[in-house]
Amino acid sequence: MAIPSLLSLIFFFLFLTSTLISSSPVEDPELVVQEVHRSINESRRNLGYLSCGTGNPIDDCWRCDPNWASNRQRLADCAIGFGKNAIGGRNGKIYVVTDSGNDDPVTPKPGTLRYGVIQSEPLWIIFARDMVIQLKEELIMNSFKTIDGRGASVHIAGGPCITIQYVSNIIIHGINIHDCKQGGNAMVRDSPGHYGWRTISDGDGVSIFGGSHIWVDHCSLSNCVDGLIDAIMGSTAITISNNYMTHHDKVMLLGHSDSYTKDTGMQVTIAFNHFGEGLVQRMPR
């Protein structure tokens, strides 16, 4: 297969100060950048006429395994950059989403996506079939979860979308996220033991608010009310990779205010994404 086209853009963003490095999830950002370059060069050196490799170290980590569906959790070893330690639901049970409707924000039913993402234990969440999920309120995730859309065409669309707030170790892979709306002024459950009142949300595709060890990979995102992917309020240790973004105004926000000092320690890797047609600004900001 060919080396990724020039339309694939690779950016490495280091937002740090010397006083914050010691408290950062990554102690030496320069070593992380060097490691990313090494992994890319190694993948490209392994390209050959009969090779299944692409030159993309993330994809080459798992796609060449014909039995990948029997070992889905191997994906957790494939991230690069600052979010490479995001393990998601690795070592947890497989949870299968079978119900694309019946979204109850307070009392979610087993088999729904919302029921899976709020659980306390690690879960690797997959989908029984192609489906479109229209959420009634934000999908508020609990820590140590993977949403793995491989093998199905899964859309989260037409309602509020994904919120990663003050949690860690999240992987979102292979999901179509679009036409996201604002939610709020409603009760929403965020764990088996807690639900609470949510004010009006921004209408982001993926909102990362005080989250860490986050990896968003191979998703398509478009046409949301606010940002496609926003990382704010001290979020860090994030990789955003291989995503396809189109038809949107404010694409990606990293840090919400110059005066919010915790965002000066933000560490984000943005790699192999396609910034496509119909985008206006914040690619990223």
Secondary structure, 3 states (H helix, E strand, C coil): CCCCCCCEEEEEEECCCCCCHHHCCCCCHHHHHHHHHHHHHHHHHCCCCCCCCCCCHHHHHHCCCCCHHHCHHHHHHCCCHHHCCCCCCCCCEEEEECECCCCCCCCCCCCEHHHHHCCCCCEEEEECCCEEECCCCCEECCCCEEEECCCCCEEEECCCCEEEECCEEEEEECCEEECCCCCCCEEEEEECCEEEEECCCCCCCEEEECCEEEEEECCEEECCCCCCEEEECCCEEEEEECCEEECEEECEEECCCCCCHHHHHCEEEEEEEEECCCEEECCCC
